[in-house]
Amino acid sequence: MKAFVFPGQGAQFVGMGKDLYETSPLAKEMFEKANEILGFRITDLMFEGTDEDLRQTKVTQPAIFLHSVILAKTMGADFQPNMVAGHSLGEFSALVAANALSFEDGLKLVYKRALAMQKACEMNPSTMAAVLALADEKVEEICASITDEVVVPANYNCPGQIVISGSDKGIDKACELLLAAGAKRALKLKVGGAFHSPLMEPAKVELSEAINSTEFATPICPVYQNVSTIAETDPTTIKANLIAQLTAPVKWTQSVEHMVADGATEFIELGPGSVLQGLVKKIAKDIVTSGKQ
């Protein structure tokens, strides 16, 4: 059974999607439609911009979404998923690829999400850190022990790799404690703020209104969502999980484990980079992985 997976923020690179634009009339049409919807030429930034341009949340998120979704749509009959999933932002790509959401609505929501997250980041100085080689339970315990600052597990990426999220002071304090507890590394990331933490509450409020007023359909296959980690097909549940995702952790390890338990034998990553293929291999080492970008 084939599982198609879609990457999140951090996978972007200058030149992403350019080959698609130049070789596929459908891709070109979709990219131009996106330029029109966004009100600026995101293709110029994707194809010829700088790393700094692409690192802006308001550019990164729609850029990765467009690359991933257009790859899926240009596959035509070759895109026959038995299940789909996306990492954080990638969940929107997965939902559009699986026809739960139209391309236009998906792009509008992703752009609104990016702007709302950027605004929430500017309200509170906050960040994230990658923690390597420490048990999930220990990371959770240390985060919970810090009560005077916000710090929570944000991404369960694979066994031995968790990303934590919170206030600047909270992350500094947690990194110190995690290293003392035996973590191989506790490394602050170059991100705009504390994604998937309570500090994203203002963005969640803003986005929930937009999601609730957008029409969702039943997807063509189950979607394994970050929040629930199990197969979802009900549009109402999908919406609720998508809203909850902004302040809840991305449970990627658990999602992949459930997909494998439900029969996935091959994972195909659509979008920039190959991060998810690497994570899947660490979660289920005998699984076949490949990618298109």
BAMI-654954 format. One line per field, with one value per residue: residue number from 0; y, x, z of N, C-alpha, C in turn. Coordinates in steps of 0.1 Angstrom, whole numbers, plus 2048, in hexadecimal, padded with zeros to 3 digits. Atoms other than C-alpha are relative to their C-alpha. Layout:
N
lumza: NUM,...
n_Y: Y,...
n_X: X,...
n_Z: Z,...
ca_Y: Y,...
ca_X: X,...
ca_Z: Z,...
c_Y: Y,...
c_X: X,...
c_Z: Z,...
// end
This chain:
293
lumza: 0,1,2,3,4,5,6,7,8,9,10,11,12,13,14,15,16,17,18,19,20,21,22,23,24,25,26,27,28,29,30,31,32,33,34,35,36,37,38,39,40,41,42,43,44,45,46,47,48,49,50,51,52,53,54,55,56,57,58,59,60,61,62,63,64,65,66,67,68,69,70,71,72,73,74,75,76,77,78,79,80,81,82,83,84,85,86,87,88,89,90,91,92,93,94,95,96,97,98,99,100,101,102,103,104,105,106,107,108,109,110,111,112,113,114,115,116,117,118,119,120,121,122,123,124,125,126,127,128,129,130,131,132,133,134,135,136,137,138,139,140,141,142,143,144,145,146,147,148,149,150,151,152,153,154,155,156,157,158,159,160,161,162,163,164,165,166,167,168,169,170,171,172,173,174,175,176,177,178,179,180,181,182,183,184,185,186,187,188,189,190,191,192,193,194,195,196,197,198,199,200,201,202,203,204,205,206,207,208,209,210,211,212,213,214,215,216,217,218,219,220,221,222,223,224,225,226,227,228,229,230,231,232,233,234,235,236,237,238,239,240,241,242,243,244,245,246,247,248,249,250,251,252,253,254,255,256,257,258,259,260,261,262,263,264,265,266,267,268,269,270,271,272,273,274,275,276,277,278,279,280,281,282,283,284,285,286,287,288,289,290,291,292
n_Y: 7F4,7F3,7F4,7F3,7F7,7F2,7FA,7F4,7F5,803,808,7F8,7FD,7F7,808,80A,7FF,7F9,80B,803,7F4,7FF,80C,805,7F5,7FF,7FA,7F1,7FA,7FF,7F7,7F2,7FE,7FD,7F2,7F7,801,7FA,7F1,7FE,80B,809,808,7F9,803,80E,804,7F8,7F8,804,809,7F8,7FE,80C,803,7F8,80A,7FD,805,80E,809,802,805,80E,805,800,80A,80D,802,801,80D,80B,7FE,803,80E,805,80D,806,7FD,809,803,808,7F8,7F4,7F9,7F5,7FB,7F2,7F9,80B,806,7F8,806,80D,7FF,7FB,80C,80B,7FA,7FC,7F1,7FB,7FA,7F2,7FF,804,7F6,7F4,803,801,7F2,7FA,807,7FB,7F2,800,806,7F6,7F6,806,800,7F3,7FC,806,805,80E,808,80F,807,80F,808,80D,80C,801,806,7F6,7FE,7F8,7F2,7FB,7FD,7F4,7F5,7FE,7FB,7F1,7FB,7F1,7FC,809,809,80D,808,7FB,80A,80D,803,80E,804,7F9,7F3,7F7,7F1,7FA,7F3,7F7,7F3,800,804,80D,809,800,807,80D,805,803,80C,80C,804,806,80D,80A,7FE,7FE,7F2,7F8,7F5,7F6,800,7F3,7FE,7F4,800,80D,806,80C,7FD,7F6,7F3,7FE,7FE,7F5,804,80A,7F9,7FA,80A,809,7F9,802,80E,804,7FB,806,80D,80C,80C,80C,802,80C,80A,7FB,7F6,802,7F3,7FE,800,80D,80A,80B,7FD,7F7,7FD,7F7,7F2,7F8,804,7FB,7F2,7FE,804,7F6,7F5,803,803,7F4,800,80E,805,808,80E,807,80E,808,801,80A,80D,804,802,80D,80A,801,807,7F9,807,7F6,7F2,7F8,7F2,7F7,7F2,7FD,808,80E,802,80A,80E,803,803,80C,80B,802,805,80D,802,809,7FA,7FA,7F1,7F9,7F2,7F8,7F1
n_X: 808,7F8,803,7F9,7FD,7FD,7F8,804,7F7,7F2,7FB,7FF,7F3,801,801,80A,80C,7FD,801,80E,806,7FB,803,80E,809,809,7F8,7FF,80D,802,7F7,805,80D,7FB,7FB,80C,806,7F8,7FE,7F2,7FA,7F8,7F7,7F3,7F8,7FD,7F7,7F4,7FF,7F5,804,806,80E,807,801,80B,80C,80B,7FC,7FC,80B,807,7F6,7FF,80E,801,7F7,806,80D,7FF,7FA,80A,80A,7FB,7FE,80C,805,7F6,803,80B,7FC,808,800,7F7,7FD,7F6,7F9,804,806,803,80E,809,7FD,806,80E,803,7FD,80A,80D,809,7FF,7FC,7F3,802,803,7F5,7F6,804,7FF,7F1,7FB,805,7F9,7F2,801,804,7F5,7F5,805,7FF,7F2,7FB,806,7F8,7F3,801,7F8,801,7F3,801,7FA,7FC,7FC,805,80D,80C,806,7F7,802,80D,7FF,7F8,808,80B,7FA,7FE,80E,800,7FF,806,7F7,807,7FC,808,800,7FB,7FC,7FC,7FB,7F3,7FF,80C,7FE,808,804,804,7FA,7F1,7FA,804,7F8,7F3,800,802,7F4,7F6,805,801,7F2,7FC,807,7FA,802,7F4,800,80C,7FB,80A,802,802,80E,806,806,803,80B,806,800,80B,7FD,807,80E,806,801,80A,80D,802,801,80C,80B,7FE,802,80F,809,7FC,806,7F7,807,7FA,7F4,801,7FA,7FE,7F5,7FB,7FD,7F6,806,806,7F7,807,807,80B,807,80C,7FC,802,7F5,7F3,800,7FD,7F2,7F8,800,7F8,7F1,7F7,7FB,7FD,7F4,800,7FC,7FC,7FC,80C,808,7F9,802,80E,801,7FA,809,80C,7FD,7F7,7F4,7F7,802,7FB,800,801,7FD,7F1,7F8,802,7FF,80A,7FB,7F6,807,808,7F6,7FC,80C,803,7F4,801,80A,7FB,803,7FB,805,800,800
n_Z: 800,801,7F8,805,7F5,805,7F6,7FA,800,7FE,80B,80C,805,80C,80C,7FF,809,80D,80B,802,807,80D,808,800,802,7F5,7F4,803,7FE,7F2,7FA,804,7F8,7F3,800,801,7F3,7F5,802,803,808,7F7,809,801,7F3,800,80A,801,7F4,7F7,7F5,7F7,805,7FE,7F2,7FA,7FE,809,80D,7FE,800,80E,80A,7FE,803,80E,806,7FC,806,80E,803,800,80B,80D,801,807,7FC,7F8,7F2,7FB,7F2,7F7,7F4,801,7F3,802,7F4,7FD,80C,80A,7FE,80A,80D,800,801,80E,809,7FE,804,7F5,801,80D,801,7FD,7F2,7F9,800,7F8,7F2,7FD,800,7F4,7F5,800,7FB,7F2,7F8,800,7F7,7F2,7FD,7FD,7F3,7F5,804,7FD,80A,7FF,7FF,803,7F5,805,7F8,7F3,800,801,7F3,7F9,805,7FB,7F1,7FE,805,7F6,7F3,801,7FE,801,80E,809,807,802,80B,80B,80B,7FE,80E,801,7F3,7FD,805,7FD,800,7F5,804,7F4,7FF,801,7F3,7FE,808,7FB,7F4,804,807,7F6,7F8,809,802,7F4,7FE,809,80E,808,804,7FE,809,804,80F,806,804,7FD,7F3,7FA,807,7F9,7F2,7FC,805,80D,7FD,808,80E,800,800,80D,80A,7FE,807,80E,803,7FE,80B,80D,802,801,805,7FC,809,808,7F8,7F2,7FD,7F3,7FC,7F6,7F2,7FB,805,806,80C,7FF,80D,7FE,802,7F4,7F7,807,7FC,7F1,7FE,807,7F7,7F4,804,7FE,7F3,7FC,806,80C,7FC,80C,7FD,7FE,80C,809,7FA,803,80E,803,7F9,809,80D,809,803,807,7FE,80B,7FC,80B,7FC,7FF,7F6,7FE,7F2,7FC,804,7F6,7F4,801,7FF,7F2,7F9,805,808,80B,809,80C,801,80C,800,80C,7FD
ca_Y: 800,823,83F,862,87A,8A0,8B4,8D2,8F2,8F0,8DB,8F9,901,91C,90E,8F8,8F1,902,8E1,8DA,8FD,8FA,8D7,8D3,8EA,8E0,8E9,90B,912,909,91D,93C,937,937,958,967,95A,966,988,984,96F,954,941,95C,956,930,92E,94B,95A,957,93F,95C,963,93F,93E,958,943,956,94A,928,919,920,918,8F5,8EF,8F9,8E3,8C5,8C9,8D0,8B2,89C,8AC,8A8,883,87E,859,850,860,844,846,82D,846,869,87D,89E,8AC,8CB,8E3,8C3,8B8,8D4,8C6,8A3,8AE,8C1,8A3,88C,8A3,8AC,8D1,8E4,8F1,915,911,8FE,919,935,922,91B,940,94B,931,93E,963,95A,945,961,97A,962,95F,984,987,970,96B,945,929,903,8EA,8C7,8AD,88E,86C,870,85C,86E,869,87A,898,89B,899,8B4,8CB,8C6,8CE,8F2,904,929,929,919,8FA,8DB,8BE,8CA,8B0,88B,886,863,84E,863,883,89C,8C1,8D6,8F8,916,937,941,93D,91D,90D,918,909,8E9,8E4,8E6,8CC,8B5,8B5,8AE,891,881,88F,88D,8AF,8CA,8E3,903,905,923,928,945,93A,91F,90C,8F0,900,914,933,92D,932,954,944,927,93E,950,931,91E,938,934,90E,90B,921,90D,8EF,8CE,8AD,889,881,866,852,854,871,86A,88A,898,89C,87B,866,84F,84C,868,86D,881,8A6,8B3,89F,8A9,8CE,8CB,8B9,8D3,8EF,8DD,8D6,8FA,8F6,8D0,8BB,8AB,886,87A,85B,84F,857,843,826,826,828,80A,7F7,7FE,7EF,80A,7F9,817,83B,855,879,894,8B7,8C7,8B3,890,895,880,862,863,865,849,833,839,831,812,807,7ED,804,80E,834,84A,86E,887,8AC
ca_X: 800,80D,80F,816,826,82B,846,843,856,87C,87D,87E,89A,8A1,896,87B,85F,871,875,850,846,85C,852,82D,812,7FB,816,81B,7F6,7F4,812,804,7E2,7F5,807,7E4,7D5,7F2,7F5,81A,831,83B,84A,865,86F,86D,881,89A,896,8AF,8B0,8A6,887,87D,882,866,848,830,844,851,82F,81D,83D,840,81A,81B,839,829,806,810,826,809,7F1,809,80D,7EA,7E0,801,7F5,7E1,7E6,7D9,7E0,7F0,800,813,82B,81C,816,818,7F6,7E6,7F9,7ED,7C9,7C9,7DB,7C0,7A4,797,79E,7A0,7C1,7B5,7A7,7C5,7DD,7C8,7C7,7ED,7F4,7DD,7ED,810,806,7F5,813,82B,815,814,83A,83F,829,840,865,866,878,87C,898,8A0,8A8,8BB,8BF,8A9,889,868,85C,87B,877,852,85B,876,85F,843,85B,860,842,84D,851,840,852,842,84A,840,84B,84F,864,872,87F,89B,892,879,876,86B,85B,856,861,886,88D,879,88D,8AE,8A5,898,8B7,8CD,8B8,8B5,8DB,8E0,8C8,8DC,8D0,8EA,8E0,8C7,8CB,8B7,8A8,8A7,882,86B,85B,84B,836,81F,81E,805,817,805,7E3,7DD,7E4,7CD,7B0,7B5,7B9,79B,783,792,792,76E,761,773,763,774,76A,770,794,79A,7AE,7B4,7C9,7DF,7DF,7FA,7E3,7D0,7EA,7CF,7BC,7A3,788,76D,76F,763,77E,799,790,792,7B4,7C1,7B8,7C6,7E7,7F3,7F7,7FB,81A,820,81F,832,841,81F,80E,828,825,7FF,802,81A,803,7E6,7F9,810,82D,83B,83F,842,84C,83F,84E,870,88B,88C,889,869,879,895,87D,867,886,88F,86B,866,888,87C,863,86A,86D,871,86A,862,86C
ca_Z: 800,7F7,80F,801,81A,818,829,83F,846,843,823,80B,7F4,7D9,7B7,7C5,7AC,78F,77A,77F,774,755,74A,753,745,762,77C,76B,76B,790,79A,787,798,7B9,7B1,7A9,7CA,7E0,7CF,7CA,7B4,7CC,7AE,7AB,7D0,7CC,7AC,7AF,7D2,7EF,80C,821,80B,80F,834,83A,848,831,813,820,827,806,7F3,802,7FF,7DA,7D1,7E3,7D6,7B2,7B2,7BC,7A3,786,78D,77F,780,791,7B1,7C0,7E6,7FE,81A,81E,83A,83D,856,866,848,832,840,82A,80B,814,817,7F5,7E4,7F2,7E5,808,800,7E0,7D4,7D7,7FA,805,7FA,80A,82B,82A,823,83F,856,84D,854,875,881,877,88B,8AA,8A8,8A9,8C8,8DD,8DA,8D6,8C4,8C0,8C7,8BA,8D5,8CB,8DB,8F9,901,8F8,91C,92A,913,91D,942,93F,92B,945,962,954,962,960,93A,91C,90F,8FF,8E8,8C5,8AB,8B1,892,897,8B4,8C5,8B4,8C3,8BD,8DB,8D8,8F0,8FC,8F8,91D,91F,903,911,933,923,90D,92C,93F,921,91B,940,93E,922,901,8E6,8D9,8E2,8C5,8C0,89D,886,886,889,8AA,8BF,8A6,8B4,8D7,8EC,8DF,8BE,8CE,8BD,89B,8A3,8AB,88A,875,885,877,854,855,863,846,82B,81B,820,80E,816,80A,7F0,80A,830,83D,85B,86E,885,8A3,8A3,890,882,862,85E,842,853,848,86A,87D,863,869,88F,88D,875,88D,8AB,899,89E,8C3,8C5,8BE,89C,8A4,885,894,8A0,87F,86B,883,87E,858,858,870,857,83A,82B,81A,806,80F,7F3,7FD,7E6,7EA,7F1,803,810,835,839,827,841,85E,851,84E,872,87D,867,859,841,82F,80B,807,7E8,7DF,7C3,7C4
c_Y: 80D,80B,80C,809,80E,807,80D,80B,7FC,7F8,809,802,809,7F7,7F6,803,805,7F6,7FD,80B,800,7F4,7FC,80C,801,806,80F,807,801,80A,80F,803,804,80F,80A,800,807,80F,804,7F4,7F7,7F7,807,7FD,7F1,7FD,808,809,7FC,7F7,808,803,7F4,7FD,808,7F6,803,7FB,7F0,7F7,7FE,7FA,7F1,7F9,7FF,7F5,7F2,7FD,7FF,7F4,7F5,802,7FD,7F2,7F9,7F2,7F8,803,7F8,7FC,7F7,807,80C,805,80B,804,80E,807,7F5,7FA,807,7FA,7F3,801,805,7F4,7F6,805,803,80F,804,807,80F,802,7FC,80A,80C,7FD,7FF,80E,807,7FA,806,80E,800,7FB,80B,80B,7FB,800,80D,805,7FB,7FC,7F1,7F8,7F1,7FA,7F1,7F9,7F2,7F6,801,7FB,80B,803,80A,80F,806,804,80D,80D,804,806,80F,807,80F,805,7F6,7F8,7F3,7F8,805,7F7,7F3,7FB,7F1,7FC,807,80D,807,80E,806,80F,808,80D,7FF,7FA,7F1,7F6,7FF,7F7,7F1,7F9,7FC,7F3,7F4,7FB,7F9,7F2,7F5,801,802,80E,806,80D,809,801,80F,801,80D,801,7F2,7FA,7F4,801,809,80E,803,802,80B,7FC,7F5,806,806,7F6,7F8,806,7FD,7F1,7FC,806,7FB,7F2,7F5,7F4,7F4,7FD,7F2,7F4,805,809,7FD,80D,801,7FF,7F3,7F4,7F4,804,808,802,809,80F,808,7FD,806,80F,803,7FD,80B,80D,7FD,7FF,80C,801,7F3,7FB,7F8,7F2,7F8,7F1,7F7,7FE,7F6,7F2,7FB,7FD,7F2,7F5,7FE,7FC,808,7F8,809,80E,809,80F,809,80F,801,7F7,7F2,7FD,7F5,7F2,7FB,7FD,7F3,7F4,7FD,7FB,7F1,7FC,7F8,805,806,80F,805,80E,806,80F,808
c_X: 809,7FB,808,801,805,807,7FB,80C,80F,806,802,80E,7FE,800,7F5,7F4,803,7FF,7F1,7FA,804,7FC,7F1,7F7,7F6,807,801,7F3,7FD,808,7FB,7F3,804,805,7F4,7F9,807,802,80E,806,809,809,80D,808,804,80C,80D,802,80D,7FB,7F8,7F1,7F8,7FE,7F4,7F4,7F6,803,803,7F4,7F9,809,801,7F3,7FF,808,7FA,7F4,801,807,7F6,7F6,806,803,7F4,7FC,80B,7FF,7F4,803,7F6,7FE,809,802,809,805,7FD,7F9,7FD,7F3,7F7,803,7F9,7F1,7FC,803,7F5,7F2,7F7,7FE,804,80E,800,7FE,80C,80B,7FC,801,80F,806,7FB,807,80E,800,7FD,80B,80B,7FC,802,80F,805,7FB,809,80D,801,807,7FD,80E,7FF,808,802,804,7FC,7F2,7F5,7FB,809,7FF,7F3,801,808,7F8,7F5,806,803,7F3,7FF,801,7F8,80A,7F9,806,7F7,800,806,804,803,806,80E,801,7F2,804,7F7,7FE,7FC,806,80F,806,7FD,809,80E,801,7FF,80C,80B,7FD,801,80F,805,7FA,805,7FD,80D,802,7F3,803,7F5,7FF,7FE,7F2,7FA,7FA,7FC,7F4,7FC,801,7F5,802,7F9,7F1,7F9,7FE,7F4,7F2,7FD,7FD,7F3,7F4,801,7FD,7F1,7F7,805,7FA,80A,7F7,807,80C,7FF,807,802,80C,804,805,809,7FB,7FB,808,7F9,7F9,7F3,7FA,7F5,804,800,80C,80D,801,805,80F,809,802,809,80F,809,806,804,80C,7FD,805,803,803,7F3,7F7,806,7FE,7F2,7FE,806,7F7,7F3,803,809,80D,80A,7FC,806,7FF,7FE,802,80F,807,7FD,800,7F6,805,80A,7F9,7F8,809,804,7F4,7FD,80B,7FF,7F6,807,7FC,805,7FA,800,801,803
c_Z: 800,809,7FB,80C,7FB,80B,805,7FF,803,7F4,7F3,7FB,7F4,7F3,801,7F7,7F2,7F4,7FD,7F8,7F1,7F7,800,7FF,80C,80C,7FE,803,80F,808,7FD,808,80E,802,800,80E,80B,7FE,7FF,7F9,809,7F8,7FF,80C,800,7F6,800,80C,808,80B,80A,7FC,804,80E,807,801,7F5,7F2,801,7FF,7F3,7F6,801,7FC,7F0,7F9,802,7F8,7F1,7FB,7FF,7F4,7F2,7FE,7F9,806,809,80F,805,80F,807,80D,7FE,80E,7FC,80D,803,7F4,7F5,801,7F6,7F2,7FF,7FD,7F2,7F6,800,7FD,80C,800,7F2,800,804,80F,808,801,808,80F,804,801,80D,80D,802,806,80F,809,801,80B,80F,804,804,80D,80C,7FB,803,7F5,802,801,7FD,80B,7FA,80A,80F,7FF,800,80E,808,7FC,805,80F,803,7FC,80B,80D,7FF,801,7FE,7F2,7F8,7F9,7FF,7F5,7F4,7F4,805,7F3,7FD,80D,802,7FA,802,7FF,80B,7FC,80C,800,800,80D,803,7F9,805,80D,7FD,7FA,80B,808,7F8,7FE,80D,802,7F6,7F1,7F9,7FB,804,7F9,7FC,7F1,7FB,7FB,805,80E,805,7FA,809,80F,804,7FB,7F2,801,7F8,7F1,7FE,7FF,7F2,7F5,802,7F9,7F1,7FC,801,7F5,7F3,7FF,7FE,7FB,806,7F7,7F9,807,80F,801,80E,805,80C,80E,804,7FC,7FA,7F3,802,7F2,802,800,80D,809,7FA,803,80E,802,7FA,808,80C,7FE,803,80E,806,7FA,7F3,804,7F3,802,801,7F3,7F6,805,7FD,7F1,7FC,806,7F7,7F2,7F7,7FE,7F8,803,7F5,805,7F4,806,802,80B,801,80F,805,7FD,80B,80D,800,801,80E,809,7FC,7F6,7F4,7F5,7F4,7FF,7F2,801,7F2,805,7F4
// end
